[in-house]
Amino acid sequence: MCFDNIFLIAKHIIVNSLRSIFPNLFYKKIAMSTEDKTFEITTILFESNDSSVLVKGRINQGNMNYSSDITISMSQLNQVLNQLRRKNEQFELEDLMISERMYNDEILFTININQSYNSSVNLNELTNQDSIRQIRA
């Protein structure tokens, strides 16, 4: 056996042993680089004068699946809407958007995406520009 193969096998055994003892030690770095992180959107909320957008839904990564809220920028919202349009030929934003005037004369826009659309977007495509903040309770 070549020393390179022995080294790779030993490295694999050590990393797997450390993962079983300390499950969160390597998880984030390895999982983020090897698996796509998708987000199934249920609702998108933003105000007329605000540059941040609140997106509600479920994050899917590998075999993990959990509800989450994230905030993204307006440019990332455009990327999300482009992904949704590519996946859904019948996607009409105007039909899904509700606008409400708030107490301070600003407008709250709400986009409720129903089950008839494929609302899954790839978060890895969005993280290249601005940061995404995940809101956890």
N, C-alpha and C positions, 0 to 999 in steps of 0.2 A: 504494500500500500504506500502511496506517495504521502509525503509529509503534509502537503496541502490538504489532502482529503482527511487525514487524521486531525489536522487543525480545525477544519470546518465541522467535523463530527463533534469534536470536543467543545467547540464554541456553541453548537446547537444544543448539546446536552446541558452546558452551563446556563445558557439563556433560558431554556425551558425549566430548569431547576429553580432559577431565580424567579421566574414568572409564577411558578406554583407557590413559592414561599411569599413573595411580594407581588400580588397580582396587578397592582397599579403602577409598579415601578417602570415598566417599559410600554405599558398598554397604549398610551396616547400617541406616542411617537410612531410606533409600529402600525397601529390601526389607521392613523391618518394617512400614512404613506401607501398602504396597500389596499385599502378599501374605499370605494366611493361613499360619500356621505350624501344621502338624499333627504329632501324635506318635502313632505306631503302637505301642501298648503290648504288650510281651510278658510282663513280670513286674512285680509291685508287692510291695515288702517293707517291713514296719514292725514295730517292737517294741511291746510292751504299755505301756511307760512312756515312750516317746519321742514327741515332737510332730512329728517330721519323718518323711517317707515317701520311700523310694527307689523311683523308677520307671525301668524299663529298657525300651528299645525303639529305634525309628528316627524321627528327625526328618525331615519333608518340608517343604521351603520352595521353592516354584517348581519348578525342575528339579534342585534339590539334595536329596540323600537320604543320611543318614549315621546310624550307630549312636550312641546317646548314653544317658547316665544323668542323670536330673535328680532333685533333691530338692524336694518340695513340702510344704506344711503339711497338717494333718488336714482343715481346712476345704476346701482345694483338692482333697483326695482325695474328699471328698463330692461336689464339683462334677464330678470325673472320673467317678465312679461313676454320677452322674445322667446325664451325657452317654452313657455306655455303655448304660445302661438305655433311654434314648430311642432309640438306634440298634439295639438288639437286644431284641426282644420276649421271647426265651427266656433272657435273661441272669439267671442265679441265682448270686449271689455265694457263697452257702453251698456250692454244688457245686464252686466253683473254689478256695476258700480252704483252705489247709493250716496248721495250727498246730503248733508244736514248742516244747517246754519247753527252755530253754537252761540253761547251767551255773549261772546266778545266779537261777534260778527265774522269770525273765522269760519271756514267750512271744513267739516270732518268728512273725509271720503272713506267709504267702507266697500271692500270688494269681497263678497262671499262666493267662494268657489264651490259649486255643488258637486255631487258624486258623479255626474255624467261626464265630467272632464277628467283627464289625466293631469292631476295637480302636482305631480312629483317633479322637483327641480334638483339639479345637481349642485350642491353647495360648494364643491371644489372649484367649480367654474367661477363662483362669485368671490372667493377669498383672494384672488390674485390682485385685485385693485384695493379696495377699502376693507377695513376689518369688519367682521360680523360679531356682534355682541349677543351672546345667548343670555336670556333672562331666566333665572332659576328661582323657584320659591323655596 
